[in-house]
Every structure is written in structure tokens, then in C-alpha cells.
Amino acid sequence: MSTSDISVPDRLDVIQTLLRAARGELGRTAIMKCLFVLQEAERIPLGYKFQLYTYGPYDAAVLSDLTFAEQLRRIRSKLVGFRNGNQGYRYRPASKKESRKLAQPIREKIERVARHFGQRSAADLEMASTILFVDRHHERAGRPADVETIVRQVREIKPHLGEEQIRAEVSRLQDLGYLKASIARAA
């Protein structure tokens, strides 16, 4: 794969590989946020155009890719109920057959993201991806941001999150090498 955006069939390979690497089922939110991390932190050029939305970064094209992958019988979904009465979809690979098209460095990045994010709650993924979104906004603007600036901005976007909780996640993302614009370490 080149540095230009990868093709839709390759994106479907990424999704299928992500589900396999997660060793279980992932919900839509987890898939959305993991793909965001793969694109923005691991620099896999998936070509999604994520916007900040209610539960963090979102692109409807991800849902289209999930539907397409399911139509091709590469993944399967099931509707599940939650304790709060809501429902959602859980996804898993449709077969044990692995895609051979993805280069080993891409597979390693997918496995890393699955290991660090695949089993986290939707709320944790919302926070982590919003922090990364804010960091990338600063990076694109060429404006370095210290930890406190990122914490303040994430708190403005997500007032239900506590400052210490955000700081702890900023530190975690820094330890993973995912934050680019922040120049100071969390205390």
C-alpha cells in the first residue's frame, strides 16, 4: 500500500483483520474508534474523513464499509440488547481465513491497536479518540499544545469527563507515542 488512501477492498481487509486481532466481538463504536486510531495514530491511510460527533470521531463511510463487508460475508453482525434497554450491533469475522493482502507492518499496527483499544469500553474509546482528535487538530494547525490545553479543550467538548480522567488518558496516549502536538508530559 502506498501513502495515498488505500482502496475499499483493502479497508475491508483492515476491518476483518482488526476483528480477528481483537479476539472477540467488537461493537460499532469500538470499530469506529479503532479505525480512527489506525488512521490518525498509526498513520494507515484509510481515507476516512472523521468529524467530531456526539461520541467522538465519526465517519459514516465506516458504517458503509461494515455493511459492504457483511454483504460480502467477510464479517458477521448480530443485534444485542444492553442493560439500559438500548440495542447495538456486535461484529466478528465471518471465517477463520485471513487476508493475505495486508503487509506485515500494517498487520502489526492493527494488532497493536486491537491490543490497546479493542477491549476498552465505549466511554473509554470516546475519551481516547476525542483526545487524539484534539491533538491532531493542533498538529494540523501547526500549534503545539501542552497537556493542560488538551485537557481543557477535551473537557469543553466532553464536560462529563473529569480532568484527572482526561489527564490519565493523555498520559497513556503519550506513552503509546500517539500524541504529536502535545509538548509537555502529564504530571
C-alpha positions, 0 to 999 in steps of 0.5 A: 500500500502506498501513502495515498488512501488505500482502496475499499477492498483493502479497508475491508481487509483492515476491518476483518483483520482488526476483528480477528486481532481483537479476539472477540466481538467488537461493537460499532463504536469500538470499530469506529474508534479503532479505525480512527486510531489506525488512521490518525495514530498509526498513520494507515491511510484509510481515507476516512474523513472523521468529524467530531460527533456526539461520541467522538470521531465519526465517519459514516463511510465506516458504517458503509464499509461494515455493511459492504463487508457483511454483504460480502460475508467477510464479517458477521453482525448480530443485534444485542440488547444492553442493560439500559434497554438500548440495542447495538450491533456486535461484529466478528469475522465471518471465517477463520481465513485471513487476508493475505493482502495486508503487509506485515507492518500494517498487520502489526499496527492493527494488532497493536491497536486491537491490543490497546483499544479493542477491549476498552469500553465505549466511554473509554474509546470516546475519551481516547479518540476525542483526545487524539482528535484534539491533538491532531487538530493542533498538529494540523494547525501547526500549534503545539499544545501542552497537556493542560490545553488538551485537557481543557479543550477535551473537557469543553467538548466532553464536560462529563469527563473529569480532568484527572480522567482526561489527564490519565488518558493523555498520559497513556496516549503519550506513552503509546507515542500517539500524541504529536502536538502535545509538548509537555508530559502529564504530571 
